[in-house]
Amino acid sequence: MTNLRKKEKREHHFCTRNLWHQRCVLARSQATKPSARQRSRTQHCHCLQEYPLWLTDLPHVPKSGQCQRNIPALIFTKIDRLMTETHTHRVIPLQDLRPASLPLPLATLDAKARIQPNGLLADTRGRALRDLRISVTDRCNFRCNYCMPKEIFDKDYAYLPHTALLSFEEITRLAHQFIAHGVQKIRLTGGEPLLRKNLEQLIAQLAALRTLDGTPLDITLTTNGSLLARKAAALKAAGLQRVTVSLDGLDDAVFRAMNDVDFPVADVLAGIEAARAAGLGPIKINMVVKRGTNEQEILPMARHFRGSGMVLRFIEYMDVGATNGWRMNEVMPSSDVVRLIQSELPLVPLEATQPGETAQRWGYADAQGRHDPGLGEIGVISSVTQAFCHSCNRARLSTEGQLYLCLFAAKGYDLRSLLRGGASDADLANAIGHIWQGRADNYSESRSQLGPDTGAPVKRVEMSYIGG
């Protein structure tokens, strides 16, 4: 084997090493394209699109298997300088490609302050931990501009390697500890969760768990519906109870434009019907309303799902992450949505069904002005104009084991290192307890107190990384 082939083999093996891989891909997306001579050196490496082998003036590339902590700092210093010096409007969020972790609370190390789970865990504002959202993949087959805009999440985007993802066994082990602290509901998210291979195996493992009072766990899943028609029956058989489907309009042209991959709305509607036939209900339909893009779809959506047995929910366009170019003038307040629907289909307010519910419920009214259960209801989620931080009882676990305490957080807590570092179940429960006890997040409440929008990138975790 020639020296060149040996070098290419060594570089190919190492390109799966997460930190080097992610930083180099980011450098590649900002750097000058390779010369013909440099391209010829990479023809034997199938990951050419992901690994910038033309950065030939860097120090030596570490050998396969070498610990990432031993990678010469000069490599990353040079790449970081390259990224900093490049002036472009095409911004890739740093926290998404190489998310930094918050240090675990110091009390976690104090043997005298260990927390024994009893289901009564509360944060600094008295909010209990009841809902856990688990991202099983950072990949998605849609490119919705409010979540994964195509100009950012393109073919050069560095997704997490499989070895970085939590295994199903690791997810289940962590879920058991969250349940011990009071979690009653688990929602599987993505990216698009149905892209995770053999997801039914994870669902079956989670379905075997029980809450503190011995009842089955409430297991649900949020999906874009593109794969639901072929997977609905298997998901139900594995133990999934309900699904929520994202659908931002019924007009095919509008829907194709919003998913930005030319996916037809008819296929999502077929997936919804397959989920209904499989018994994955009651089904919820989520529509993100973006002023100037799809507000004309509000009434057609309301008409279509009225009386269907499904709950249609309208979500205000949110400033999640740093890549969707969010502007307040593109937010259509939920109050306007309700007013628009009431102009044609009378509504009456309904009480919340459980503490911490994010959606305000409105029922379709009969001729006497009373709620007609046969006509169903809608919900509005008003994270921007009517914050519900005071009752938020949700934690979010990323696909690589980072624990986030808010959808708008910039950093999370690394539970994967504990899992893979030999921590016992008691250690995991203790860490989760101290993290939640210190929680004080209230981004949506404080949004109105922020300074004017300067257009500068904001370090917040992407929705596709931790789910909605």
N, C-alpha and C positions, 0 to 999 in steps of 0.2 A: 504493500500500500504506500502510495506516495505521501510525502510530507503534507502536500496540499489536502489530499483526501483525509489524512489523519486529523488535520486541523478542522476540516469541515465536519467530520464525525463528532469531534469533541465539542464544537460549537453547537451542532444540532442537538446533542444530548443535553447541553446546558441550557438551551433556550427554554426549556420547561421550568427552569428555576424561577420562581415567581417574581421576586423583587427585581432581579436583573432584567428579566423579560419585560416587566411592566415599564420600567424606566426607559429601557431601550426603545420599546415600541412608541412611547410618547416622544422620545427624541427623534425617532424616524419620521413621525407624522409632521414634525416641525422642521426637519432638516432638509438639506439639499439632496436631490435624488442622486443615485449612484451613477458612476460612469459605466461605459460598456465593459471596461476591463474589470471593474469591481463587481458588476452583475455576473460576469462569467465565473467568478469565484464562488457563487452561491447556487449554481445550477443544480447541484446534487442535494440541496437541502429543501425539503418540501415545505418548510415553514418560512420561505422567503418573505411572504407577505407580512409576517409577524416579527421577524428578527433582523435588525439592521446590521448585517455583517460588514457593510461598507464603512463603519466607524473604525477604520483600520489604524488610526493614529492613537487609539486608546491603549492603555497598558494591557498586559496579557489577560485573556479571558480565563476565569477559573475553570478548573477541570470538573467533569461531571461528578456530582456527589459532594463537592466541597461545600462546607457550611456557608450559608449566605452571610453570616456575621463576619467571616474572614475575607469577604470580597474587598479588594483594595478600595479605600474610600475615594482615591483619585478618580476611579472610573465614574462613580456617581457624581462627584464634584464636577467633572468635565461635562457630563450629560446635563446636569442641572443648570450649568452655566449656559450651555447651548440652548436649553429651553427658555431660560430667562432672557437671553439676548435676542431671541426671535420675536419680532413684532408682527402679530397677526390677530385678526378678529376671531379666528377659529380656536376657541378655548376648550380644552379638555379638562374636566375637574380633577384636581390633584387628589382630592380625598377619595375619589372613586377608583382611581388606578392604583394607588398605594395608600389605602386608608390608615391614618394614624390612630393609635389606641390611647385611651385615657388610662392613667394608672389606677390600679385597683385601690379602693379606700384603705387607708392605713389600718383601720380597725379590723380588716380582714385577717391581718397577721397577728392580731392580739388574741391569744388563747382564752383570755378572760372575757372577751367580748364576742365570742362565737354566737351566731344566731341559729337557733334550732327552729326549723320550719313548723308552724302551727296553723297556717292558713289565715293569720291575722296581720300579715305584713302590710305596712303603710309607708308612704313617702313623707316628705316634709310638709306636705299640704293635706295629709290624711287620706290620700288616694290609695285605694287597695289595688293589688295586682290580680286581675281577673282574666285578662285577654292576652294571649301570646301569638304574635304573627311571625311565621317562620318562612324566610325566603329560601327556596331550594335550588335556585339557579339565578345567575345574573344575566342570562341570555333571553332574548325575545325575538320572535319572528315578525313583529310589527315595529314600526318606527314612528309612533305617535309623537307629534311635535311637542306635546306637553310633558312627555316622559323620557323618550329616547330619540331625540331628533337625529335624523339620518346624517346630517353634516358633522355630527360629533361621533355617533356610534356607527362608524363606517367599517369597511373591511380591515382597516388598520387598528381598530380599537382592541385593546388588550383585555380580553375576558380572563377570568380566573381559570387556571389549570385545574384539572379534575382533582389532583392531590390536595389542592387548597380547600376544596369543599368539605363540609362536614359529611361524614358518612351517615347512612340512615340510622345505624346503631348509635352514633354520637348524638344525632338529633333526638332520638328517643330517650337516651339517657338524660340529656339536658331537660327535655320536656317533663320527665318524671320529677325533677327537682323543682321546676316551676309549678307543677301541680301541687307539690307539697307546700308551696307558699300561697296557694289559693287559686291558681289559674283553673278556669272551668271551660275555656274555649280556646281552640287552636285554629288559626286560619293559615293555610298554606298559600304562599305567594311566590312571586318571582322578582324580576323577569316574568316569563311565561312558565308557570310551574309544570305544565304538561309536557314541556321539552325535557324535563329531567327523566332519564331512563329508569324504568321500573318503579315509578313513583307509587304504584299500587302497593309495593312492599312496605314502603314507609307508612302509608295510610293504615295498612293492616297492623303494623307495630303500634302505632298511636291509638288505634281503636281498641287495643287490648288494655290500655291504661284506664284507670278509674280516678274520679275526683275524690276529694277527702270524705265526701258523704257516701261514696260507693257507687255513684251513678256514672254512666258512660260519659266520656268526654264529648263535648260538642265540637265536631271536626268539620270544617268547611274549607272551601278553596275558591280563590279568585282567579279567573281566566279570561283571556280575550275570546275564547270560544272557537278558535280556529281548528283545534284538534278534538273538540268535545264530542262531535258526532261519532267518532270512532272509539272514544275512550270512556264514554259515560257509563256504560254497563259495567265495565271492569272496575271503575272507580267506586261505584255503588257496591259491588260485590266485595270489594276490599274493606269497606266500612265507612266510606265518605258519606256524610249525611246531606249536605247542601252545597250548592255552588252559587257564586255571584259572577255574572258575566258582564264584562265591559262592552258597552255598545253606544257609540256616540252619535248615532243617527240611523234613520231607515233609508234615506235617499242614498242610492248606491254610489253616485259620484261624490257626495259629501263624505261618505264612509271611507271610500278608497283614498280620498285626499287626506283624511285624518290619520289613517293607519300608514299611509305613505309607502305601502308595498303593493298597492293595487289589489288588495284582498277583497273579494265580493261580500257584501252584507248577507246575501242569501245563504252562504255557508255558515255564518255565525248563527243565523236564525235556525238553520237545520240542527246545529249543535244544541241550541236552547231546547228545541223540541225533543232531541234525543235525551237530554238531561231530564226533562219532564217525564218522558216515557220510562226512564230508568228509576224514577222516584227520588231524584236529587232535589227535593224541595222542602219548604217553599223557595223558589228561585228568586234571586234579586238581580235586577238589571241596573248597572251603574252608567250614567251618562255624564261625562265631564262637559260642562257648558262653557264655551269660550266665545265671548262676544266678538262678532265680526266673522265667525267661522261656522258655527253650527246652531246658533240660537233659533233659527228657523225650523229646526227639527224638534223643538220642545213639544209643540202641540201634536204633530204626527206620532211621536213616541207615546204621548199620553193617551191618545185615542187607541193606538195599537194594543197597549198592554192593559188598558182599563177592562176589568172583568175577566182577565186571563188567569187570575190566581197568582200572578207574579207581582212583585213589588218593584216599581220603577223609582230609582233614586237619582236626583239631580245634584251634581257635585260642583261647587264653585271651583273655577280654575285656580290652582294654588301655586305658590312660589316654592315648590319643592326642588331641591338640588340647585345647580348653578348653570344648567345648560339649556333650559327651555325658554329663555328670553322673556320671562314673566314681566308683565306690566299691569298695574292696577286697572287701567282703562279697558283691559280685556276681560275683566271679571264681571260677570253678570250676577248681581246679588240674588240670593235665594228668594228674597221677598218679591223681586221682579218676576221670577219664575212662577211663584205661587199666584201672583196677580194675573199673569198671562193665562195660566191654566183655568183659573176661576172665571175668566171672562167667557169661557165656553163650557167648562165642566165644573159645576159647583163643588166646593170642597169644605170640609169642616175639620178643625184641629182634633188630633187624637193624643191620648196620653202615651208617654214612653212605656215600652214594654219591660225595660230592665235598666238598672243604674248604669251610667256611663255610655248610654246609647248615643251614637254620633248623629243620627238622622232625626230631624223633627218630622213627625208623622202627620199626614193629612189624608183624610178619608173622602172618597167620592160620596156625595150626598144624594139622597133620593128626593122625590118631589116635595116631601115634607121638611126637607132641610136636615134630615138625620143621616148618619153614616149608614150606607148600605154595604154590608160585608161582601155581598155578591159582586159589587162593582170594584171592590178592592181599595187600594190606597197608594199613595206616593210618599216619598221621603225627600227631604232636602238636607244636604250636608253643607254647612255654612262656615267652614274653617276660617275664611277670610273676614267675613262681615259680622259673624256672631260666634266668636270663639267659644269652644267648650273645654278648654284646658282644665278647668276646675274639677271636671268629673272624669278626666281621661284615665283609664285603668289599663292601658295597653303598653306592652313592651314588644320590641322588635328584634328578632335574631337574624342576622345576615347569613348568607349562604356559606360564609367562611367562619362563622362563629363569633361575630362581633355583636355585642348586646347594645342596642340603641334604645334610649328612653323617650325619644320624641321623633316624629316623622321629619322634623326640620333640624335635627341634630347635625353637628359637624363631625363628631367623633363618637366612637363606641368603646365598649370594654371587651377585651380579648378573652373570651371564654375557651376558645379552641386551645390556647396554650396551656390552660389548666387541664383540659381534657387529655391532651396528648403529653402532658408533663407528669402524669401519675397522680393527679388529684383524686381523692376519694369522693364518694357521693356527698358526704358531710361537708367536705371542702367546697364543692360546687354550690351546695345549698347555702353555705355561709357567705360565699362571695356574692351570689345573687341577692341575698338578703341585705347585705351592706350596700350594694349598689343601689337597690331600690329605695332603701331607707334614706339615702342621700339625694334622691331625685327632687328637683325643684323646677323642672322644665315648664315653660309657659309661653312658648314662642308666639303662638297666635294671639294671645292676649297682649303681648308687648309689641306686636308688629306695628301698631299705630304710633308707637313712641319712637320708632326708628327714624333716622335722619332721611333726607331726600335721596332718591335713587340716583346714584352717580353712574350707573352702567358698569361699574367694576365687578369682576367675578366675586361671588360670595361662596365661602367654603361651607357647603352643606352637602350631606350625603345624598346621592341620587336615588329617586324613587325605585328605579329598576334594580337597585342594589339591596334594598331592604323591603320592597313591597309597599303598597299603599296603606 
